[in-house]
């Protein structure tokens, strides 16, 4: 493959390593330079599911089985455990947000009672 034909794949790999903010910056710069470039990047980002809000890593799940059943079982167990820990952590964060919201609401109601009394 020639160098000219390989640069899109290298650019995609580099942007993937940098993360979602790099893709967004590239898209914005594409719109600034020449709007069809930005539009094409936006379409590609949506089509390739790079704009999804999913927390599960597609990089870990899209790899094919290794051929070693013991390793594949270990990998599946580790990924399952990590997903459970992520769910527990998300639940913990939601409880913290709920407690903070309740405390703020209680403070609002107490201040409102004081001004009405």
N, C-alpha and C positions, 0 to 999 in steps of 0.2 A: 504494500500500500504506500502510495506516495505521501510525502510530508504534508502537502497541501490537503489531500483527502483525509489525513489522520487528525488534523487540528480540531475538528468538532468533537471527536471522541475524547481527545486530551482535555479540551476545555470543559466538557461535561464532567469528566472525572475530577478535574481540579475544583469546579464549582460544587460538586457533591461533597468533596472533602472539606470545603469551607463552610458548608451548611446553607440553610434556607435564606439567611440574610444576603449571602453572596448572589444567589439566584435573583432575589428581588432587586438588588443594586444593578445587576446586569440588565434586567428587564427595564428598569427606569432609564439607565444609560442608553439602552436601545431605543426607547421612545424619544429621548432627547436628540440622539444622533440622526435617526431616520425612523419615523413612527412604524413603518411595517416591520422593522427588526424587533422593536419592542412588542408589537402585536404577535409576531411569530414566537418570541420567547414566552409570552404569556400563554399562548395556545399550547406550546410544548410543555410548559410547567403544569398546566391543568391536565393535559392528556397523559403525561407520565406520572401523575399523582404526586408531584413534588409540592403541591400547594395544600395537601391534606393536613388536617389537624390531628391525625392519629398519633398516639404516643408510642405505638409499637414500632420497633425498628424493622423496616422492610429489608434492610441489608442482611440482617441475621436470618430472616425467614425465607429469603429467596434463593439461598444456596441449595444446590442439589445434595442429596445424601452422599456421604463420603464413601460408602461401600463397606465400611466397618460398622457392623451392627452395634457393638458395644459403645463405640464413640457416638453414633447417631442417637442411641438411647440416652447416653449421658448428656448430649447437647439438648435433646428434647426436654429432659428433666430439668436441666439448668434454666432453659428458656421459660418453662412453665413456672418454676420457682420465682424467677425474676419478674414475670408478669403478675404473679400473686402479690409479691412485695410491692410492686408499683401500684396495684389496686389498693392495698392496705395503706400505702402512703397517701394516695389520692383521697381516700376516705378520711384519714387523719387530717389532711389539709382542709377538707370540707367541714369537719367538725370544728376546727379552729376558726374558719370563716364564719360559721353559724354562731359560735360563741361570741365572736367580736361584734357581729351584727346585733345580737341580742343585747350585749352590753351597751352598744351605741343607742339602740332604741330605748332601753331602760333609762339611760341618761337623758335622752330627749324628753321622755315622758315625765321624769322627775323635774326637769327644768320647766316644762310646760305647767306642771302642777304648782310650782313656786310662783310663776308669773301670774297665774289665774287666782291664786289664793290671796 
